[in-house]
């Protein structure tokens, strides 16, 4: 069993249901308790950044770095692969 930190941060794509239209990104703060549970989520919608995917992702990454610094935890950015091992 891998030893886990208590918290970590990741960025996921956010979709509109039911047609799965990409609408932005979500920064998620995860808490470990036998598995990862989300503790907080903030959405960065393209519409809030004049439809710019790049600006929304840039702000999500900036805030994810800040959040990881506050909780002194790993920032997995858009690659959660290592988090689930």
C-alpha positions as CSV (number, residue, x, y, z in Angstrom):
1,X,0.0,0.0,0.0
2,X,1.3,3.4,-1.0
3,X,1.5,6.0,1.7
4,X,-0.6,9.0,0.8
5,X,-0.6,12.6,1.7
6,X,-3.7,13.9,3.5
7,X,-4.6,16.3,0.6
8,X,-3.8,16.8,-3.0
9,X,-5.0,19.1,-5.9
10,X,-6.0,18.3,-9.5
11,X,-7.5,20.0,-12.5
12,X,-10.3,18.2,-14.5
13,X,-12.2,19.1,-17.6
14,X,-15.8,20.2,-16.8
15,X,-18.6,19.1,-19.1
16,X,-22.3,20.0,-19.7
17,X,-24.6,17.0,-19.5
18,X,-26.3,15.3,-21.4
19,X,-24.4,16.1,-24.6
20,X,-20.9,16.2,-22.9
21,X,-20.0,19.6,-24.2
22,X,-16.8,20.9,-22.7
23,X,-17.6,24.1,-20.7
24,X,-14.4,24.7,-18.7
25,X,-12.1,23.3,-16.0
26,X,-12.6,22.4,-12.3
27,X,-9.9,22.7,-9.6
28,X,-10.5,19.9,-7.1
29,X,-9.1,19.6,-3.6
30,X,-9.0,15.9,-2.6
31,X,-8.8,14.5,0.9
32,X,-7.5,11.0,1.6
33,X,-9.6,8.7,3.8
34,X,-9.0,5.1,2.5
35,X,-9.6,6.5,-1.0
36,X,-9.6,10.0,-2.5
37,X,-12.7,12.1,-1.7
38,X,-13.2,15.5,-3.1
39,X,-13.2,18.2,-0.3
40,X,-13.8,21.3,-2.5
41,X,-14.3,22.1,-6.2
42,X,-14.1,25.4,-8.1
43,X,-15.2,25.8,-11.7
44,X,-13.4,27.9,-14.3
45,X,-15.9,28.3,-17.1
46,X,-14.9,29.4,-20.6
47,X,-17.8,31.9,-20.6
48,X,-16.2,33.7,-17.6
49,X,-13.0,34.2,-19.6
50,X,-14.6,35.5,-22.9
51,X,-14.7,32.0,-24.3
52,X,-11.0,31.5,-24.0
53,X,-9.9,28.0,-23.0
54,X,-6.3,29.1,-22.6
55,X,-7.2,31.9,-20.1
56,X,-9.5,29.6,-18.1
57,X,-6.8,26.9,-17.9
58,X,-4.1,29.4,-17.0
59,X,-6.2,30.8,-14.1
60,X,-7.1,27.2,-12.9
61,X,-3.4,26.3,-12.9
62,X,-2.5,29.4,-11.0
63,X,-5.2,28.8,-8.3
64,X,-4.3,25.1,-8.1
65,X,-0.6,26.0,-7.4
66,X,-1.8,28.4,-4.7
67,X,-4.1,25.9,-3.1
68,X,-1.4,23.2,-3.1
69,X,0.9,25.7,-1.3
70,X,-1.8,26.5,1.3
71,X,-2.4,22.8,2.1
72,X,1.3,21.9,1.5
73,X,0.3,19.0,-0.8
74,X,1.0,17.7,-4.3
75,X,-0.5,19.5,-7.3
76,X,-1.3,16.8,-10.0
77,X,-2.4,19.5,-12.5
78,X,-4.3,17.8,-15.3
79,X,-2.6,14.4,-14.8
80,X,-4.2,12.4,-12.0
81,X,-2.5,9.1,-12.9
82,X,0.0,9.1,-10.1
83,X,-2.7,10.1,-7.6
84,X,-4.7,6.9,-8.0
85,X,-1.8,4.5,-7.5
